[in-house]
Amino acid sequence: MNTYEGMFIFKDSLNEDEVEDAVKDVGEEIQKLGGNVENTARVGRRPFARLQGKREKAGHYIVMNFRLDASKITPLLARLKLKDEVFRTQIMRQPAAEEAAAAAKG
């Protein structure tokens, strides 16, 4: 299993309770695929640099660190595309401790 950092942008039209439910739902999707969420951080509501679509001017940003098998990332992204409350998703693999140490040495 790899460690990933996911940034999830939820629609601005959601209220605080709906954002919490949406974050919980994303975590459940990760667990359904055999992964586990290590931590979640709310970045908050941020305006977009440029207009997105017809009505979206801002979004609720959430950063989530989780562990998941690499072969499950594509199915996770497909599941998240079906969720109306998820506006955008970006997932990046975090280097393993050994890789990070080797990169720091140069």
C-alpha positions as CSV (number, residue, x, y, z in Angstrom):
1,M,0.0,0.0,0.0
2,N,1.1,3.5,-0.8
3,T,0.6,6.7,1.1
4,Y,-1.3,9.4,-0.7
5,E,-2.3,13.0,-0.1
6,G,-5.6,13.9,-1.6
7,M,-7.0,17.4,-2.0
8,F,-10.7,17.4,-2.4
9,I,-12.7,20.5,-3.3
10,F,-16.4,20.4,-2.4
11,K,-19.0,22.7,-3.9
12,D,-19.4,26.1,-2.4
13,S,-23.1,25.6,-2.1
14,L,-22.7,23.1,0.7
15,N,-23.3,24.2,4.2
16,E,-20.9,23.1,7.0
17,D,-22.9,19.9,7.9
18,E,-23.1,18.9,4.3
19,V,-19.3,19.4,3.9
20,E,-18.7,17.2,7.0
21,D,-21.0,14.5,5.5
22,A,-19.2,14.7,2.1
23,V,-15.8,14.4,3.8
24,K,-17.0,11.3,5.7
25,D,-18.4,9.9,2.5
26,V,-15.0,10.2,0.8
27,G,-13.3,8.5,3.7
28,E,-15.9,5.7,3.5
29,E,-15.1,5.3,-0.3
30,I,-11.4,4.9,0.5
31,Q,-12.2,2.3,3.2
32,K,-14.5,0.4,0.8
33,L,-11.5,0.0,-1.5
34,G,-9.4,-1.5,1.3
35,G,-7.6,1.7,2.4
36,N,-7.5,3.7,5.5
37,V,-7.6,7.5,6.2
38,E,-4.7,8.6,8.4
39,N,-5.7,12.3,8.9
40,T,-7.9,15.0,7.5
41,A,-7.4,18.7,7.5
42,R,-9.8,21.4,6.6
43,V,-8.2,24.2,4.6
44,G,-11.4,26.1,4.5
45,R,-13.4,27.9,1.9
46,R,-11.2,29.5,-0.8
47,P,-12.2,31.5,-3.9
48,F,-11.0,30.1,-7.2
49,A,-8.4,32.1,-9.2
50,R,-10.7,32.0,-12.2
51,L,-14.3,31.2,-12.7
52,Q,-15.1,27.5,-12.8
53,G,-18.1,26.5,-14.8
54,K,-21.2,28.8,-14.8
55,R,-21.7,29.2,-11.0
56,E,-18.7,28.0,-9.1
57,K,-16.6,30.9,-7.7
58,A,-15.2,29.1,-4.6
59,G,-15.0,25.8,-2.9
60,H,-14.4,24.0,0.4
61,Y,-10.9,22.6,0.4
62,I,-10.1,19.4,2.4
63,V,-6.7,17.7,2.5
64,M,-6.7,14.0,3.4
65,N,-3.8,11.6,3.9
66,F,-4.6,8.0,3.3
67,R,-3.1,4.6,2.5
68,L,-4.4,2.7,-0.5
69,D,-3.2,0.1,-3.0
70,A,-2.0,1.8,-6.2
71,S,-4.4,-0.3,-8.3
72,K,-7.4,1.2,-6.4
73,I,-6.7,4.9,-7.2
74,T,-8.4,4.8,-10.6
75,P,-11.6,3.1,-9.2
76,L,-11.5,5.7,-6.3
77,L,-11.4,8.6,-8.8
78,A,-14.2,7.0,-10.8
79,R,-16.4,6.7,-7.7
80,L,-15.7,10.3,-6.7
81,K,-16.7,11.6,-10.1
82,L,-20.2,10.3,-9.5
83,K,-20.6,12.3,-6.4
84,D,-22.3,15.7,-7.0
85,E,-20.8,17.3,-3.9
86,V,-17.2,16.7,-5.0
87,F,-16.2,19.5,-7.4
88,R,-12.5,18.6,-8.0
89,T,-10.0,15.9,-6.8
90,Q,-6.2,15.8,-6.9
91,I,-4.4,12.8,-5.5
92,M,-0.6,12.6,-5.2
93,R,1.5,9.7,-4.0
94,Q,3.7,10.5,-1.0
95,P,7.3,9.1,-1.2
96,A,8.1,6.3,1.2
97,A,10.5,7.1,4.0
98,E,13.4,5.4,2.3
99,E,12.7,7.3,-0.9
100,A,12.5,10.6,0.9
101,A,15.8,9.9,2.8
102,A,17.6,9.0,-0.5
103,A,16.3,12.2,-2.2
104,A,17.5,14.3,0.8
105,K,21.0,12.9,0.5
106,G,21.2,14.0,-3.1
